[in-house]
Amino acid sequence: QARGPNVVVILTDDQGWGDVGVHGNEAIETPFLDRFAKAGVGFDRFYTSPVCSPTRASLMTGRYFYRTGVLHTSRGGAKMSGDETTLAEALNSVGYRTGIFGKWHLGDVYPMRPIDQGFEVSLVHKAGGIGQTPDRDNAYMNPLLWRQGVPERGEGYCTDVFFNEAIGFIQQSGNQPFFLYLALNAPHTPLEVPEPWVEPFRRKGLDETTSRVYAMIANVDENFGRLLATLDRLGIREDTVVLFLGDNGPQQARFNGGLRGRKSSVYEGGVRSLCFLQWKAKGFMGLRVSHRVADIDVFPSLIEAAGLEAEAFAVDGLSLWPLLSERPGAHQARSLFVQCHRGLNPTRYQNAAVIGPRWKLVLNEGSFAKETFRLPDSDTGKVELFELGNDPGEKSDRAGGRPEVVARLLGQYQAWFDSVEASRNFVPGEMVVGSDAENPLRLCRYQDGQFVDGTSQGWPVQVARAGWYEVTVLGRRQSDPAGHLIVSWQDRSRWRWIGQAETSARFWFPEGKGLLDIWVQDDGVGRIRPGDNSETGDVLIERIGLPVGRWGDLVDG
């Protein structure tokens, strides 16, 4: 099989459509990105999900994220099923060296980690951002990172660290084709960036938040220039596909090219992303593409470039190469679908959109944060219709005057929702306890737990092996009183008494699947269910012995 091109995918976090000079922003400084965009391919209508984990799942699989086990970004909703075929696995199967540096946010435990999903080299932070649970007390300077699943301390500013590692990965790949996934956490909050990067934007009179965001992007831009220079110096730029894109709209209010809405919104400002591409060997240079394309199109495009056929994978996306060769075909006729909101039960018509060739249907925009969203069976709620070609800012709602268009797009939406629901019935990816691949395993309540009405009910897991396990509850303080360490597994509870400031006890677990819940309950005090973004209630569970024993050996709770 012929050697495929090298592949570099750079994904920024919360960098919106307007956060680059080439899109008309006169205050930001992105010279390398601007030159790259003008010389290569710029996609004017590249769509993502309105928040990050869903976009990342679609990038990695070519599938609408609801098919993958991902539902949103936290509280049990950001766990991609381990049986999904990722871009890394597909390219690795045809001889590519694969590496990820930065943010994964599709599951922190086995079998969902990057090293479980096809990446041979991995240096990442956990959760949705540096400093978020289970990555608390971390910072953008000298961050705690995880190399091949083992913690280590990075030296310097996080974006610099990730680019340095990525450049080293390129240099070490030799003649082997490589897939580099550089998934940055900038310019996501917290807006930590060295002061020398911020001061030029303060001098322009920008507010502190915008100055910090632009400083973080300017730092990304300079590092991007270093990476391109490395490809040039090694003589491999010509046959390397380089793709630079953002994951969703901006988190804060700032210049966004006249688009309405921002992160979490299904208006254009939340779901239309910057996206630039170069593949010099194919001559795709100096192009502006106005056709609608999306995150689901990246996987089929890149595996096709490597010699694989997208038909062999259950993808929703279409290859970009016919479109760039002026054969738009199916891209012209299809509709794209966007939906995302909080909670583990995706609800029909909630914070959703259908983007067709001419019209865009918007359903209940602004309902992203509502974990409980109910409509009468016969009602679709708030419906808006925009003709994007004449109204890119979505200012004129045409729903009342075009009921036939609304009905047609609603029918498409309903068929799509039925289809993605049938894939996994909206069940998040399942964590595995007791595997040799990760033992001990940390269960983060905020990131991985199953939440109902804002509080965690435990973790849906598979216990891979029966046996004795050491269960440690994290976050207990020296002053915490004695109490019961309680384990609930498959609707049965067992407990062990632990003393003041003690944190752990041993339990025997049978194999199986179910909801595992673990907590410490003080004597005479009702159970407290933490629901915040903290480490309170996180658990470490380690298989320690041979499978000799039984669940009933322990004292009933």
N, C-alpha and C positions, 0 to 999 in steps of 0.2 A: 504494500500500500504506500502511495506517495506520502511524503512528509507534509503534514498540514502546517499552516502558519502558526507562529506564536500568538498567544491571546493575552491581552492585558485589559482587564475590566476595572475601572476606578469608579467607585460609588461614594459620593459624599452624603452627609446626613443633615437634612433640613436646609440644604442649599436650594433656594427657589429659582424659578424661571428668570427672575430679574437680578439675580445675584452674580452677574457676569457682565463685563463691559460690552460685549458683542450684542447683547440684547437691549442696549440703550441706557444702561446705568452709567452715568457720568461721574459718580462719586467713588465707585469701587475701582480697584486696581487689579486686573487679571490679564496682563499682557500675554502670557504664555497660552492661556486658554483661548483668548481672543484670536491669536494667530492660528492656533490649532483648529478652531472652529471655522475660520474663514478659508483655510487651505483645504480642509477636509469636507465632511458631510455634517450639516446642521439640520436636525429634525425639529421643525416648527411645531409639531403636534405629537409629542411623545408623551404617552400617558402612563401613570403609575397608580398605585393605591394612595390614599390620602395620609397614611402613616407607614412606618418603616418596615416592620416585620413582614407584613403582607407583600410589599414590593420585593423584599429579599427572597421570599419563598417563590414568587413568580419568576424572578431572575434565575434562580438556581434550577428550576424545573420546567419552565415554559408552560406552566399550568396556572389557571386561576387559583389563588392561594387557598380558597375554601376547599379545594380538592386535596390539599396537602396535610391537613391537620392544623394549620395556622388559622387563628380566628381574629386576633388583634395583637397587642404588643406586650401584655403583662397579665398577671392574675390568671395564669393557666392558659392564656390564649396564644402564646408565642412558641409553640412546640411543634416543629415539623416532624411528621412521622418518619421513623428510621427506614422505612421501606420505599421512600421516594427516591427516584433516580436523579441525582444532582448533575449539574454541568461538570463538576469535578470528576464524578464517577464515570460519566460518559467519555470525557476526554482522556482520563487515565486509562480507560479500556483500550485506547488506540495509541498508547505509548507516551502520552503527555506527562510531564512532571507537573504537579499541582501544588499551589501554595496560596494560603490566605493570610492576610495581615490586617488587623484592625477589629472590626465589629462583625459578629456573626448574627446574633439575636434570633436564632431559630431553635434554641434549646441548648442548655448548658450541661446536660448530663447524658449518659449513654442511653439510647443509641443515636442521639441527635447532634452530638458535637461535630465540628468540622472534621476531626480525625476519624470519626465514624462514617462520614459522608463523602469520602473520596479525596480529602486533602492530605497529601503526604507531609507537607510542611505547614505548620500552623502556629501563629503567634497572635493571640486575640485577647480582648478583655471580655468579661462576662456581662450578662444581662443586656439591657438596652442602652447602657451608657456607662462610662467610667464614673464611679461614685454611686451607682444605683445598686440596690440589693440584687444579687449577693456579692456585690463589688464595693461595699461601703468602705468609708475611710480611705478611698483611693483618690487620685488627683491626676490632672493632665500632665503635670511635671513629675518625672520619675515614676511612672505608673506601675502598679502591680499588674503583670500580664501572665498569660498562660501559654507556655511553649509545649506543644505536644501533650497538653493536659497537665503540665507540671508548672507551678507558679515560679515566676522569676521577676526581678525588678528591672524595668527599663530605665535607661539613662537618657535624660533630656525630655524635650517636649514631645507629647505622644505622636503628633502628626509627623514630626521629624523621625521618630523611632520607627514608625510603620513604613515610611518611605525608605529609610536606610535599609531596613530588612528586605523590602521588596527589591531594591536595587541589588543587594547582595544575592538574593534568590535568582535574579536574572543572570548575574555574572557567574553563578555557580552551575547554571543549567547546561553549559557547554553546547554541544550539538543536538541535545535532546529538545524537542519542542516543549514549550511550557505554557501552562495556564496560570496566570497571576491574577488573583482576586484581591484588590487593594480596597478594602471597605472601611473608609475613614469614619471616625466619630465626630469630626468637625463638619459644620459649625454648630453641632448640637450643644444644648446646655449641659452643664454649667459653662458659661462663656469664659473659660480660662485660657489665656494666651499671654505670652511674654509682653511686657509693657512696650518695648520698642516697636512692636507691630501695631499697637493701638494708637500711638501718639499722632501719626500722620492723618488719621481719620478724625481725631478730635480737633485738629487744627483746621479741618474743613468745616467745622461747625456741626458735625453730626452728633446725635445724642449718644450717650455712653453705650447703650445696648447695641445700636447699629454699628458704632465704631468697633466694638469687640467682634461682632459677627464678621464685618468686613476684614478685620485684621486676621481672623482665623482663615478666611477664604484666601486672602493675599498670601498667607503662609502655605496653604495648599497649592496655590498657583506656582509659587517659586519652586516648591518641591516637585511639582509636575514637570516643570522645565528641566530639573535635574534628571528625572527619570527618562524623559525623551532624549536628553543628551547622552545618557548611557546607552540607549538603543542605537543612536547614531554612531557613537564611538565603537561599539561592538560590531557595527555593520549589519544589524539585523532589523533596522527600522522598516526597510522596504517590505519585508514579508512578515510583519507583525500587525495583527488587528489590534488597534487601540481604541477602546470605547470609554468615554467619560460621561457620567450621568449623575443626576440627583435622585433621591428616593421619594421625595414628596415636596410639597410646597413649604415656604418658610414658616417657622414657628411664630416669629414676631412680626408686627406690622412694619413694613418698609417698602421700598420700591419693588414692584412686581410686574412691571411692564403693562400696567393697565388691567391685569387680570383680577377677577373678583375672588375673594376668599383666600385662605391660606391653609396650613397644615390642619388635617382632620376634616376639611370641607371637601365636598364633591363638586363644588364650583371649580372652574378652570385653575384658579390660583392655588388650589390644594392638590390637583392631580395632573397638571401639565408640567412636565419636568424639562430641564435643560438636558440635551443629549447630543454629543458630538462624536464622530467616528472618523478614523483614518485607516485605510488599508492601501498603501501606496502601490503595491504590486498589482492591484486590480484597477487602478486608475479612478477610484471613487474619490475625486478631488474637486473642491470648489463647488459643491452641490448644496442646495437648500431643498429640503423635502417637505412638502406641505401635506402629504397623505397622513392619515391617522395610523400611528404605530404605537406599540406598548411594550411594557416590561416582559410580557409573555413571549415576545418575538426574539428576545436575545438568545435564549437557549437553542431554538431550532436554527438560528442563523450561524451560531458559532460551531455547533456540532456538524452542520453541513460543510462549513469551511474546512473542518478537520477530516472530511470524508465519510461521515456518518449520514444516514438518512433519517430525517425527522419522523417519517412514517413508522419507524421502529419504536417510537416512544409515544406515550399517550399525552401529546401536547395540545394546548389550545392555540398557541401562537403560530405565526407564519414567518418564513425566512425573509429577511430583508434584502437579500441579494437580487432577486428578480425585480423588486421595486427600484433598487439603485441602478439596475440595467434598463430602466424605463419600461418595465413590464409589470405594472401595478397589479393587474389581475384581481385576486381575491381581496387585496387590501382596499380596493375601491368600494366594494359592496358590503363588507362585513360591518357589524356593529361591535363596539367594545363595551364592556360592562365594568362598573366600578361600584363597590359597596364595602363599607367597613364601619364597625362601631364597637363599643365596649360590650362586655358580657360574653358568656360562652354559648349563647343560644341565638345565632343569627336570625333576624326577624325580617320577613318579607316587607319590602318597601322602605326599610329604615336606612337613611343616609346613603342613598344609592343613585346611580345615574346610568343611562344608556346613551352612548355617543355614536351616532350614525353618520352616514356620508354628509348629510345636510343638517339634521336636527339633533339636538341634545335634550333628552328628557331627564329632569332632576326630581328626585323623590325625597321629600322630608329632609332637605338639607338642614343642618344644624342639630340633628338628633344623635350625633356621634356619641356623646357622653352618656346617653340614657340607657342604662343597663336593663331597665324595664320599659319597654315600648310596646304599647298595645293600640290596635286600631280595630274598629268594628269589621266583621268579616267582609262586608260589602264595600268598605272604604279603603282607598289607597293613601289617604292623608293629603298632605300638601304636594301638589304636582305643578311643576314649571316646565316650560318648553322654550328653548332658545334656538335661533337660527345663527349658528356660530360664524358662518361666513360673513354675515352682515353685522353681527353683534358679538364680537369676541369677548367683550366685557360683561356679557350676560346681564344686560340692563333692561331688556324688553321681553317680558314673559308673553309668549304667544299661545299658551295652552288653551285659553278660552276661545280663540278663533280657529284653532286647528284640531278639533276633537278626533278626527280620523287619524291624524299623525300620532296623537297621544295614545289612542287605542292600539295602533300598530306597534309602537315601541313598548307599550306595556305588555303586549303579548310576547314580544321578544324577551323582555326582562323575566317574565314568569317562567318561560321555557328554560332560560339560563339558570334561574334560581333552583328550579326543580333538578336540573342536571348536576349542579355543583353539590346540592344537598345529597343526591344519590351516591356521590363518590365515597363519602365517609360518614354521612349523616351528621356532619359537623362535630365529629369527635376529635379532640386534640391528640397529638402524638403521645405515645405511652412510654414512660420511663421504666427502666429495668433495674431492679435491685438484686444484688448478689451475683452479678456477672464478673468474670475475671477482667473484662475490659475496663471496668471502673469500680474499684472496691478499696476504700470506702466511697460512698456516694452521698453527696450533699443534696438534700431536698430543701429548696428555697420556697418558703410559704408564699411570698408575694409574687415571685416570678413563675413558679411552677404549680402552685396549689390550685385546687378547684374551688372557685369562689361562687357563693350564692348570696345575693343581697349585700354585697360588699364585704363579706367575711369568708375566710378560708374554711373549707370543710375537710381538708386533707388532700392527699395526692393520689390520682389514679396511676397505679403501677402494676408491673408484673414482677412477682418474686420468682426469680429464675431457678433458685435452688432452695430446697428445704434445709434448715439448719439453724444453728445458734448465731444470733446477731447482737452486736453491741450497738445500742441505741443511745445517742448523745443529743440532748437538747441544748442548742447553742443560745448564747445571750443571757444565761443565768448569772446573777451577781453574787458576790460573797454574802450579801445581806439577805438574799432570798431564803425564805424559811423552808423547812422540810415539807414534803408532800408526796403525792402519788404521781409516778411517771406512768402514764396510761397509754396503751397501744390498742387502737381499734383496727381490726383487719377482717375484711369480709364479714362485716356486721357482728363481729364478736370482740369483746374487750378483755384485756388482761392488764394488770398493773403490778408495779414494784414500788416499794417505799424507798425514797431517797432522802438523805439528810440535808441539812442546811448547806447551801452552796454546792451540793453534789449535782452532777449533770447527767449521769448515765446509768444504765442497767442493761442486763442481758435478757433476751427473749428468744424463744424458739418459734420460727415461722414455717408454716407449710408452703409449698409451691402454690402458685395460682395468680389470678388477676383480680383486681378489685380496688376499692378505695381504702387507702392506708391513712390513718390519722394518729398523731402522736402529740401529747401535750403533758405538762406538769400542772397539777391542780393542788393548790394548797389546802390543808385541812380546814374544813369549815368555810371555805370560800368557793363560790361558783366559778365555773370555767370562764376564762377571759379569751375571746377570739380576736387576735390582732388582725387588722385589715389594712394597715398602713405600709408604706414602702420602707420597712425596717427589717432587721435581722431577727426580731422577736418571733420565736416559734420555729425558726429554722432547725433542721435536724440533720445529723450525720449518722448514717447507718452502715455498719460494716459486718460482713460475714466473717465469722471467726472460728467456726467449728464444723465438725463433721455432722451430717444429717442424722443424729441420734437424739431422739426426744419426740415430743409431741406438743401440740398447742395446749392441750389440756393440762400439761405439767405445771402451768403457772397458776397463780392465785386469781380467781375470778374478780373482775372489777365490779 
